Amino acid sequence: MSWVKASCPASCGELFQCTDGQKEYLLSYGIDRGSWVDIGSTETFEEEFPEKMTRVLKRRFPSLSVPMNYGRTVPVGKGYSSSTADLVACLQAVSVTIGEPLTAEQLTRWCAEIEPTDSVAFADWTVIDPLTGEVIYQTDWKPKLFVYVLEPEQLIETISLPRMTIDSAYPWKDSINLLEVFKQACQLQDVQLLGQVASQSALLNNQRLPKPYLPELLELAKGHAALGVNVAHSGSVVGILLTKEALPNLPRLEQALKDGPIGDYYGKRYLAQLCYEGVTWRKECE
């Protein structure tokens, strides 16, 4: 009897997201939390099996029925790429079980058939079209970064939001250059420029889906040597991007947040490390 476990990291929103007026582009970055699916394990989890995972299995493996366990370390409805992580882990666990593991690009395209997707399946930073899963740009640059995650109670149903390409509130003409600036940051390996891309993307999206206290968060980030602020463009979570050198400033940053209304709104706050794993799997035979 064989046992398979597949996992996929979550993301604290998107590093950036933009459109050229016709297509959308986004980059999700992995953090050290996520989703996993076990097939053939005696371990059980309390998580309810998501309906989207059932749907993708029926679509791609209609004649296959295997018992599986499932777990997740991030909440849904806040912009952690939880749905994509769930679907990727599920699809890969089944694919490995039948002896046909999938690439990150295949998994991402399959997820896009169910709903707009994120790029957390990839180990390398990968810009995709979230509506099709098409790979737009990929870099092997892996800066060692951290994110101070700010999570409010607010939940947002991604599907209910109008897409950037049709939302008149989104200033798409001002976002066109974000992809090229991100490419430049990667080519120069410039983390400061990377932070500027994230912050600019957050500000543009704030006209479409406002994040409470975003201007104040940008000032706090600047005052504590953070690289910038990124947001979930279709969720409620916010991230303050930090280098390893800036981590000693975190206690002062936390105190500034804790002492005011920002801390009240973003009631859950914790430090996560960016990871470059993408979808992973393990198979053992007894």
Secondary structure, DSSP 8 states (H G I E B T S, - for coil): -EEEEEEEEEEEEEEEEEE-SS-EEEEEEEEEEEEEEEES-S--------HHHHHHHHHH-TT----EEEEESS-SSSSS-HHHHHHHHHHHHHHHHTT----HHHHHHHHHTTS---STT-SSEEEE-TTT--EEEEE-----EEEEEEE-S----GGGS--TTT-TTS-HHHHTTHHHHHHHHHHHT-HHHHHHHHHHHHHHHTTTS--TTHHHHHHHHHHTT--EEEE-TTSS-EEEEEEGGGGGGHHHHHHHHHTSHHHHHS-EEEEEEEE---SEEEEEE-
